[in-house]
Amino acid sequence: MTAAAIAQRRVASNGIHLNIAEQGEGPLVLMLHGFPESWYSWRHQFRPLAEAGYHAVAPDMRGYGNSDRPTEISAYNQVEVVNDIIGLIPALGYDSAIVIGHDWGAPTAWSCALHHPDKVSAVGALSVPFTPRAEQAPMATMRQMFKDTFFYQLYFQEPGVAEAEFERDIRLALRKFLYLGSGSADLSGLQPKPADADLLSDLPDPAQLPGWLSEADLDFFVGEFTRSGFRGPLNYYRNHDLTWELTKGAPSRISQPAMFVAGERDGVILMAAEALKKLPQNVPNLLINELIPGIGHWTQQEAADQVNDAILRFLSALAADDA
């Protein structure tokens, strides 16, 4: 489908305005993107959902695209981000929604279901399995785990550093980063590097883009980040501990019907192997739990047909239960 078939508008929610892309009429399905992405990451999902009788909506998350970009780092904690999404539901004229997220959008989707079961009737996630709130603050765990070794989430902590690297050449940065996470990436030449290294300089620059990412797609992403910059998107990573503090006493299980899909070659799956193993225990109403062979992190872009099939099977199962 072409992006021209998708309408966009700005909607007030949680004290800010979010740009949304939407198509179709019917029950509301909210699709939440991750880093460094856009509503456009869901471009392949709009038409199938609309044709199946759903109102498909993908916002630019706060800090991205045409959505508002609050200045304070703390404004990007997950409680605020979740409130943005929950606020969209009545703003769009609904009492409840099905929420599906990818990458950073996945923990947001899980948290929407966990903290607002009256508003979220079902939940789906791509790439990032649900993890209950940890006993220890996340940043301390990361620092213990990686110590003197480079880890991108630790590198992202110092305001301005990663922004400068990404914004020096946005097209090159996105090309390298998107290729790095894809299932087609050849990472055999990459070596562990010290904690004070940068992110991008030693990453491979693909001679040609992977098949799932056209030059026109890359043009769109470059245009979005040229407008918005990277400060808001990177601020999500700077709120791990604040989110942890704000969610003390959170439930540890999600009861709504749920789906999980990830790429077999997704680096997040390797890091979250224990969470994936425990997913059926922590999300007992898990209707779909699948890994797609041969693809990496950009699940709904790399494997659009398989993801659409899984989402439509999930929605059909929900509709059958409601009938």
C-alpha positions as CSV (number, residue, x, y, z in Angstrom):
1,M,0.0,0.0,0.0
2,T,1.1,3.6,-0.4
3,A,1.4,6.0,2.5
4,A,-1.0,8.3,0.6
5,A,-3.8,6.0,1.5
6,I,-3.2,6.6,5.2
7,A,-4.7,9.8,6.9
8,Q,-2.8,11.7,9.5
9,R,-3.9,14.2,12.2
10,R,-2.8,15.5,15.6
11,V,-4.8,14.4,18.6
12,A,-4.6,15.8,22.2
13,S,-3.7,13.3,24.9
14,N,-2.2,13.5,28.3
15,G,-1.4,17.2,28.0
16,I,0.4,17.0,24.7
17,H,-0.5,16.4,21.0
18,L,0.4,13.2,19.2
19,N,0.5,12.8,15.5
20,I,-1.5,9.7,14.4
21,A,-1.7,7.8,11.2
22,E,-4.9,5.9,10.7
23,Q,-7.0,3.9,8.3
24,G,-10.2,1.9,8.5
25,E,-13.3,1.8,10.7
26,G,-14.2,-0.6,13.5
27,P,-12.7,-1.7,16.8
28,L,-9.6,0.3,17.7
29,V,-6.1,-1.3,17.2
30,L,-3.3,0.9,18.4
31,M,0.2,0.1,17.0
32,L,3.2,1.6,18.9
33,H,6.6,1.9,17.3
34,G,10.1,1.8,18.8
35,F,13.5,3.3,18.3
36,P,14.6,4.8,15.9
37,E,11.3,4.6,14.1
38,S,7.9,6.2,13.3
39,W,4.3,5.5,12.7
40,Y,5.6,4.5,9.2
41,S,7.2,1.4,10.7
42,W,3.6,0.0,10.6
43,R,3.0,0.9,7.0
44,H,2.4,-2.7,5.9
45,Q,-0.2,-3.3,8.6
46,F,-2.7,-0.6,7.9
47,R,-4.5,-2.0,4.8
48,P,-4.8,-5.6,6.1
49,L,-6.3,-4.4,9.4
50,A,-8.6,-1.9,7.7
51,E,-9.8,-4.5,5.3
52,A,-10.5,-6.9,8.2
53,G,-12.8,-4.3,9.8
54,Y,-10.6,-2.5,12.3
55,H,-9.6,1.1,12.9
56,A,-5.8,0.9,12.6
57,V,-4.0,3.8,14.4
58,A,-0.2,4.3,14.8
59,P,0.9,7.4,16.6
60,D,4.3,9.0,16.4
61,M,5.3,8.4,20.0
62,R,6.1,11.5,22.1
63,G,9.4,13.0,20.9
64,Y,9.1,11.6,17.4
65,G,7.9,12.9,14.0
66,N,5.0,15.4,14.2
67,S,4.2,14.6,17.8
68,D,5.1,17.0,20.6
69,R,8.6,16.9,22.0
70,P,8.7,17.7,25.7
71,T,12.0,19.2,26.8
72,E,12.6,17.5,30.1
73,I,14.3,14.1,30.1
74,S,12.0,12.8,32.8
75,A,8.9,13.5,30.5
76,Y,9.9,10.3,28.7
77,N,9.4,7.8,31.5
78,Q,7.1,4.9,30.7
79,V,4.3,6.0,33.0
80,E,3.9,9.2,31.0
81,V,4.3,7.4,27.7
82,V,1.6,4.9,28.7
83,N,-0.7,7.7,29.7
84,D,-0.3,9.2,26.2
85,I,-1.6,5.9,24.7
86,I,-4.4,5.4,27.2
87,G,-5.5,9.0,26.6
88,L,-5.7,8.3,22.9
89,I,-8.5,5.8,23.4
90,P,-11.2,8.2,24.6
91,A,-9.8,10.9,22.4
92,L,-10.5,8.7,19.4
93,G,-14.0,8.0,20.7
94,Y,-13.5,4.5,22.2
95,D,-13.9,2.9,25.6
96,S,-11.1,0.4,25.0
97,A,-8.5,-0.7,22.5
98,I,-6.3,-3.6,21.4
99,V,-2.7,-2.4,21.8
100,I,0.2,-3.8,19.9
101,G,3.8,-2.6,20.2
102,H,7.3,-3.2,18.8
103,D,10.7,-2.5,20.3
104,W,10.1,0.4,22.9
105,G,6.4,0.2,21.9
106,A,6.3,-3.4,23.2
107,P,7.0,-2.6,26.9
108,T,4.6,0.4,26.5
109,A,1.9,-2.0,25.2
110,W,2.5,-4.5,27.9
111,S,2.4,-1.7,30.5
112,C,-0.9,-0.4,29.1
113,A,-2.4,-3.8,29.5
114,L,-0.8,-4.3,33.0
115,H,-1.9,-1.0,34.5
116,H,-5.1,-0.3,32.6
117,P,-7.0,-3.5,32.2
118,D,-10.3,-1.6,31.9
119,K,-9.0,0.2,28.8
120,V,-6.9,-2.5,27.1
121,S,-8.9,-5.5,26.0
122,A,-6.0,-7.4,24.5
123,V,-2.3,-6.8,23.9
124,G,0.3,-7.8,21.4
125,A,4.1,-7.3,21.3
126,L,6.8,-7.8,18.7
127,S,10.4,-8.4,19.6
128,V,10.3,-7.6,23.4
129,P,8.7,-10.1,25.7
130,F,7.0,-9.0,28.9
131,T,9.2,-8.8,32.0
132,P,7.7,-8.1,35.4
133,R,9.3,-5.3,37.4
134,A,12.7,-6.2,38.6
135,E,13.8,-6.3,42.3
136,Q,16.9,-4.2,41.5
137,A,17.0,-0.8,39.6
138,P,17.7,-1.5,35.9
139,M,20.7,0.8,35.4
140,A,22.6,-0.9,38.3
141,T,21.9,-4.3,36.7
142,M,23.2,-3.1,33.3
143,R,26.3,-1.6,34.7
144,Q,27.1,-4.8,36.6
145,M,26.4,-6.9,33.5
146,F,28.5,-4.9,31.0
147,K,31.1,-3.3,33.3
148,D,33.9,-2.2,31.0
149,T,32.3,-3.3,27.8
150,F,30.4,-1.1,25.4
151,F,26.6,-1.4,25.6
152,Y,24.4,0.9,23.6
153,Q,21.9,1.6,26.3
154,L,24.7,2.7,28.7
155,Y,26.2,4.8,25.9
156,F,22.8,6.5,25.4
157,Q,22.7,7.8,29.0
158,E,24.8,10.9,28.7
159,P,22.6,13.6,27.2
160,G,23.9,15.0,23.9
161,V,26.5,12.4,23.1
162,A,24.5,9.9,21.1
163,E,22.4,12.8,19.7
164,A,25.5,14.3,18.2
165,E,26.6,11.0,16.7
166,F,23.2,10.2,15.1
167,E,22.6,13.7,13.9
168,R,26.1,14.2,12.3
169,D,24.9,12.2,9.2
170,I,21.3,11.0,9.8
171,R,21.1,8.9,6.7
172,L,24.3,7.1,7.3
173,A,23.4,6.6,11.0
174,L,20.0,5.1,10.2
175,R,21.3,3.0,7.4
176,K,23.9,1.4,9.7
177,F,21.6,1.1,12.7
178,L,18.7,-0.4,10.8
179,Y,21.0,-2.8,9.0
180,L,22.7,-3.8,12.3
181,G,19.4,-5.0,13.7
182,S,18.1,-6.8,10.6
183,G,18.2,-10.5,10.0
184,S,20.3,-10.0,6.9
185,A,23.2,-8.3,8.7
186,D,26.6,-9.9,8.6
187,L,28.1,-9.1,12.0
188,S,31.0,-11.6,11.8
189,G,33.5,-8.8,11.8
190,L,32.3,-7.0,14.9
191,Q,34.4,-7.3,18.0
192,P,33.6,-6.3,21.6
193,K,34.7,-2.7,22.3
194,P,35.5,-0.7,25.4
195,A,32.8,1.2,27.3
196,D,34.1,4.6,26.0
197,A,33.7,3.7,22.3
198,D,31.1,5.3,20.1
199,L,28.2,3.4,18.6
200,L,28.4,3.8,14.8
201,S,32.0,4.2,13.5
202,D,32.8,0.4,13.5
203,L,29.4,-0.7,12.3
204,P,29.1,-2.1,8.7
205,D,27.6,0.2,6.1
206,P,25.7,-2.0,3.7
207,A,26.5,-1.7,0.0
208,Q,22.8,-2.0,-0.6
209,L,19.8,-1.8,1.7
210,P,18.0,-5.0,2.8
211,G,15.0,-6.0,0.7
212,W,12.5,-4.8,3.3
213,L,13.9,-1.3,3.4
214,S,13.7,0.8,0.2
215,E,15.6,4.0,-0.5
216,A,12.1,5.7,-0.3
217,D,11.5,4.2,3.1
218,L,14.9,5.4,4.3
219,D,14.1,8.9,2.8
220,F,11.0,9.0,5.0
221,F,12.8,8.1,8.2
222,V,15.6,10.6,7.4
223,G,13.0,13.3,6.9
224,E,11.3,12.5,10.2
225,F,14.5,12.6,12.3
226,T,15.8,15.7,10.4
227,R,12.6,17.4,11.8
228,S,12.5,15.9,15.3
229,G,16.1,15.2,16.1
230,F,17.1,12.3,18.4
231,R,16.9,13.9,21.9
232,G,13.3,12.8,22.6
233,P,13.8,9.2,21.2
234,L,17.0,8.8,23.2
235,N,15.4,10.1,26.4
236,Y,13.3,6.9,26.6
237,Y,16.6,5.1,27.5
238,R,17.4,7.7,30.2
239,N,14.3,6.8,32.2
240,H,14.8,3.2,33.1
241,D,15.3,3.9,36.8
242,L,12.6,6.6,37.1
243,T,10.1,4.2,35.5
244,W,11.2,1.5,37.9
245,E,10.7,3.9,40.9
246,L,7.2,5.0,39.6
247,T,5.9,1.5,39.1
248,K,6.6,0.1,42.6
249,G,3.9,-2.4,43.5
250,A,3.0,-3.1,39.9
251,P,1.2,-6.4,39.1
252,S,3.5,-9.1,37.8
253,R,1.1,-10.9,35.4
254,I,-0.9,-9.8,32.4
255,S,-4.4,-11.4,32.2
256,Q,-5.7,-10.1,28.9
257,P,-5.5,-12.2,25.7
258,A,-2.1,-11.7,24.3
259,M,0.2,-12.4,21.3
260,F,4.0,-12.3,21.0
261,V,6.0,-12.5,17.7
262,A,9.7,-12.0,17.2
263,G,12.4,-12.7,14.7
264,E,14.6,-15.7,15.4
265,R,17.7,-13.6,14.6
266,D,16.6,-10.7,16.8
267,G,19.4,-9.7,19.2
268,V,16.7,-8.7,21.7
269,I,15.5,-12.3,21.9
270,L,19.0,-13.4,22.7
271,M,19.3,-10.9,25.5
272,A,15.7,-11.7,26.7
273,A,15.9,-15.5,26.5
274,E,14.8,-15.9,30.1
275,A,11.9,-13.5,29.7
276,L,10.8,-15.4,26.6
277,K,11.0,-18.7,28.5
278,K,8.8,-17.4,31.3
279,L,6.4,-15.5,29.0
280,P,3.6,-18.2,29.2
281,Q,3.8,-18.1,33.0
282,N,3.7,-14.2,33.2
283,V,1.1,-13.9,30.4
284,P,-1.1,-16.9,31.0
285,N,-3.6,-16.0,28.3
286,L,-1.0,-16.0,25.5
287,L,-2.8,-17.1,22.4
288,I,0.1,-16.7,19.9
289,N,3.8,-17.1,20.8
290,E,5.9,-17.4,17.6
291,L,9.4,-16.9,16.3
292,I,9.8,-16.1,12.6
293,P,12.9,-17.8,11.1
294,G,15.5,-15.7,9.3
295,I,14.5,-12.2,10.4
296,G,15.9,-9.8,12.9
297,H,14.7,-7.0,15.0
298,W,12.5,-5.0,12.7
299,T,9.7,-7.6,12.9
300,Q,6.7,-6.0,11.1
301,Q,8.9,-4.5,8.4
302,E,11.1,-7.5,7.7
303,A,8.3,-10.0,7.8
304,A,5.2,-8.0,7.0
305,D,3.2,-10.9,5.7
306,Q,3.9,-13.2,8.6
307,V,3.3,-10.5,11.1
308,N,0.0,-9.5,9.4
309,D,-1.1,-13.2,9.4
310,A,-0.3,-13.5,13.1
311,I,-2.2,-10.3,14.0
312,L,-5.2,-11.2,12.0
313,R,-5.3,-14.7,13.5
314,F,-5.1,-13.0,17.0
315,L,-7.9,-10.6,16.1
316,S,-10.0,-13.5,14.8
317,A,-9.5,-15.5,18.0
318,L,-10.6,-12.4,20.0
319,A,-13.7,-11.9,17.8
320,A,-14.6,-15.6,18.2
321,D,-14.4,-15.3,22.0
322,D,-16.6,-12.2,21.9
323,A,-19.2,-13.9,19.7
